[in-house]
Amino acid sequence: MGRERYQEGRVVLVGKHIKKWRGHFYVYQRQADGSEVRRFRNVHLGLKSEIDKGHARTMLRDMIARETRDVAPAPVAATLRWFYEHRFLPQKEQQWKVTSRPKTKRFIENYLLKRFGDVMLSDMNKFALQTYLNELAPNFQRVSLPR
């Protein structure tokens, strides 16, 4: 199952004598070892004499949606915990160093998800987050030693 990425693809005109619309896009596939492989796709969309470029773009967007449909859609009432487990972690975890992954996950789970894990994403606001960070700040400030 690939991860969700926003893309519109690219529509180009090809052919010397008979002009055709061709669409280009990428599909991202997760391997068994957790790595991700990017696969290039190009598809024939139709003859220029039969469809215009706007229709070709619409057809390409539909094809991209079909190719990437195995990505779970976000529920209407998504919580921060759901977002972290289904969207953020699968996308970002592979980019973290192996040595820092457990620590980073522990910080997010202990400091953010314990407090805001069951809050709906639509109910999150900057003020509540900033107030919470201000409460945590004294525990994480570096103390300078007197000279």
Steps between C-alpha positions, in 0.01 A plus 500: 500500500651829392475815698270779401654788314333781317576505131325608186737336256606650170321494165715529187434492127692226314522373144625645172212434265221385730493713814409322824469601866723308739492527879799460733487435876668303779376221724671445836512138618609388847725193499502217756808644673325835554681690226311676228543475123381763256363359173449716192179454303402640162160439349340569165204732554364542148539673166531878491233512230250332734564662842636831619775548759258577785319171447834318478601651838172383653556149366853498644377613844248215497775249411723631780210466745443138391872414532527650849158402636642241742598784733250518787287815484486718808181453700280805541562499877876437499688541826862602544581141600344366178695755295825409676456123455358492146649802326793660682690196629494289179619801301767639732635202697728380219662844478614495863835349597470146630661606827260791560171333393408355842577826677304712251200268516514499880508882516201534267301233684585624852469873446249549218280191477443465875357851509350547152467146362120480520438857382341528156723665241224747424499606869877555527610861533829684530412658833452167681822360352702810587365506856601137545847564357540795737416268791768253385766761432640533855572126507708517182690825538875478516642638820816701457756447770631809684857594416 
